[in-house]
Amino acid sequence: CPTQMGKCPVACDNCTSAPTTSPIKAPTTSPTTSPTKAPTKSPTKPPTQSPSTGPCADDLTHTFVLNYDNSIAVNCSWITKNIKKVATRKATYCPTQMGK
């Protein structure tokens, strides 16, 4: 049974990077000028389900084949795509996640 934990940490609930305990930058001395741009008429992109960049992100190019049909390749987002099958998929493709 393949494990996708290393390539799909967000989908497999395996993000290991913890938040910092102190601020990274000092606060600014004064607020920024507002607003900087006029609002758009409509949103340009829909919100994302999970982070795609940063210290903990699923590998967007990683694919793996399904255990029951090796002719079907899927990516990390497949693990959480169907809410009714998330637990089964995590148990199968993220086996060490279940031991947390």
Solvent accessible surface area in square Angstrom, and as a share of the most:
residue,aa,sasa,rsa
1,C,114,0.69
2,P,55,0.35
3,T,82,0.48
4,Q,9,0.04
5,M,20,0.09
6,G,71,0.68
7,K,100,0.42
8,C,0,0.00
9,P,17,0.11
10,V,31,0.18
11,A,5,0.04
12,C,0,0.00
13,D,68,0.35
14,N,33,0.17
15,C,64,0.38
16,T,121,0.71
17,S,58,0.38
18,A,83,0.64
19,P,122,0.77
20,T,93,0.54
21,T,147,0.86
22,S,69,0.45
23,P,119,0.75
24,I,146,0.74
25,K,170,0.72
26,A,88,0.68
27,P,124,0.78
28,T,111,0.64
29,T,147,0.85
30,S,72,0.47
31,P,125,0.79
32,T,111,0.64
33,T,114,0.66
34,S,92,0.59
35,P,113,0.71
36,T,121,0.70
37,K,172,0.73
38,A,87,0.68
39,P,127,0.80
40,T,96,0.56
41,K,213,0.90
42,S,70,0.45
43,P,119,0.75
44,T,120,0.70
45,K,164,0.70
46,P,110,0.69
47,P,130,0.82
48,T,110,0.64
49,Q,153,0.68
50,S,40,0.26
51,P,79,0.50
52,S,52,0.34
53,T,110,0.64
54,G,55,0.53
55,P,128,0.80
56,C,21,0.12
57,A,27,0.21
58,D,18,0.10
59,D,46,0.24
60,L,130,0.65
61,T,122,0.71
62,H,37,0.16
63,T,81,0.47
64,F,16,0.07
65,V,72,0.41
66,L,5,0.02
67,N,76,0.39
68,Y,162,0.62
69,D,48,0.25
70,N,123,0.63
71,S,95,0.61
72,I,74,0.37
73,A,65,0.51
74,V,20,0.11
75,N,66,0.34
76,C,4,0.02
77,S,65,0.42
78,W,35,0.12
79,I,0,0.00
80,T,33,0.19
81,K,160,0.68
82,N,54,0.28
83,I,149,0.75
84,K,183,0.78
85,K,100,0.42
86,V,24,0.14
87,A,74,0.57
88,T,93,0.54
89,R,30,0.11
90,K,24,0.10
91,A,46,0.36
92,T,43,0.25
93,Y,7,0.02
94,C,0,0.00
95,P,51,0.32
96,T,95,0.56
97,Q,29,0.13
98,M,111,0.50
99,G,71,0.69
100,K,153,0.65
